Amino acid sequence: MSTKFLKTVFVTILFTQFQNSFSQNKYSLDSKNIAKGKEIFEVQCAACHSFTQNGIGPELSQTLKKRDKNWLISYLKNPQKTMAAEPNFDKRVIAMPAFAHLQKLEVENILAFINSRQAKPDPRKELSPDGLKNPIPEPIKKSELTLKLKYLYTAPATSDKIPLARINTMVVLNDATKKVFLSDLRGLVYHFSEKELKPYLDFQKMVPEFIHVPGLATGLGSYAFHPDFSQNGLFYTAHTEKAHSKKADFGYADSVKVTLQWVLSEWKTANPESNIFEGKRRELFRVNMVSQIHGMQEITFNPHAKPSDEDYGLLYVGIGDGGSSENGYPFICDNPKNIWSSVLRINPSGNNSQNGNYGIPETNPFKTDGQFAGEVFCRGFRNPNRIYWTPDGKMIISDIGHINVEELNIGQKGLDYGWPYREGTFIIKPEANMKQVFDLKGNTKSYTWPSAQYDHDEGNAISAGYVYSANEIPALKGKYIFGDVVNGKILFVENKDLNLGQIANIQEFNLEIDGKIDNFRNICKNNKTDLRFGQGANGEIYAYTKTDGRIYAVVGCE
């Protein structure tokens, strides 16, 4: 997330807007109140904030000397209203979500907990004069093309708070039926058509231990049908459970906090043709995570693989760093024997893994290495949140960046893409202030470069997309269409320009929505649109905004 976006969270405002001391503020020192505040903080705040490094929001270890306690309570209850009343606020910044549902005492308990974690300034967090203020000064250019979208309908609300529907992943069944599915991270998978969503499965009923709070991709992260699903009925899911639900297959030292666990499961259904999913589950593995962010957000099979190919029936699994780097534990993902920050490739029907629940393919690059985890296909990602194969067979891995750069990568066996020492084509230093990136000048360590990148002048978090491969809109043919989660811009690169380690040129579409030149921030009436993309059975493209649950079809381009 960008520096501009980080300013939207209340603690950055504390840092930057006023320098007056409010050390006279009285925060409760009662251990029960602090414990209650910690409990609320873990659910409501910890996804964006820690006390060690900046994450989606800034770290909170020195925040309560800059604002009056009553002002903070008002801000947390209604950030936008409080910002509007302040003449000194930068009107361009984005307000964080309101916490109007919290009682005043609950907010006071949160502040009591934050107060209990206040620390002296850490010299490691000081900004370096060598840090790049604008890593990619060239702006993304607006194309002359106008992308036309048509509103279809709104997904069923799964919450009365934003995001109203956490619609996330569209999957096409790779068989003669070409059925299309769309999931909600809160545990629902629907049959998708341009007319309606029909329920297919309810994960909360299937797995009582399932959790989808506090958001930030927790929940039903991803799902995948085995390429022979119509014959064998095998179906795969990645979901979250509370910390210590069971012993993890992949863990770390007990001194490091576990916030939650990601679980990879295989399901067997007796009737693949049924319109309602029922099945029996077996667990393949579970992974501990330091924080709620950057978990197991993608599982998928290579749709181009044929039964005679080595890739057929092998499951790719994207594992982020779990926030370990920005929480002060970069050694968790910076260890080739660990699986964090990697794309894995496993054989669900095998049994030569350490726990015996899945197989490690003999053709994996580190299967016999001994220095690397054998499951790893390629590594060095902060958050490999989408894996997609283009029509010409390239594997595209999108990687959501930290503070400065968003990436698209060509995934290839055995390569290292640099995290936590690279963000895009720049150096990042996990031992220092991770707000900054640095020029590669004089650096001797080489990693694989991304194939497209943009910095946070242009957006805050990449929303991965697809190459348009339908026939109805010739102007889009061969374009990889993607966008930005936060600001809702829709971007594109030419698929032919996406090559390993070469930076492709990104352009931005003009948007026409239901016949009117518009943008998603305006339609959502929120500065965070939560934009995602899906692709249908015939290569058509869909866009949807989780903030309001609205679903759109791309219907033209000129």
Secondary structure, 3 states (H helix, E strand, C coil): CCHHHHCCCHHHHHHHHCCCCCCCCCCCCCHHHHHHHHHHHHHHCCCCCCCCCCCCCCCCCCCCCCCCHHHHHHHHHCHHHHHHCCCCCCCCCCCCCCCCCCCHHHHHHHHHHHHHCCCCCCHHHCCCCCCCCCCCCCCCEEEEEEEEEEEEEECCCCCCCCCCCCEEEEEECCCCCCCEEEEECCCEEEEECCCCEEEEEEHHHHCCCEECCCCCCCCEEEEEECCCHHHHCEEEEEEEEECCCCCCCECCCCCCCCCEEEEEEEEECCCCCCCCCCCEEEEEEEEEECCCCCCCCEEEECCCCCCCCCCCCCEEEEECCCCCCCCCCCCCCCCCCCCCCEEEEEECCCCCCCCCCCECCCCCCCCCCCCCCCCEEEECCCCEEEEEECCCCCEEEEECCCCCEEEEEECCCCCECCCCCEECCEECCCCCCCCCCECCCCCCCCCCCCCEEEECCCCCCEEEEEECCCCCCHHHCCEEEEEECCCCCEEEEEHHHCECCECCCCEEEEEEECCEECCHHHHHCCCCCCEEEEECCCCCEEEEECCCCEEEEEEEEC
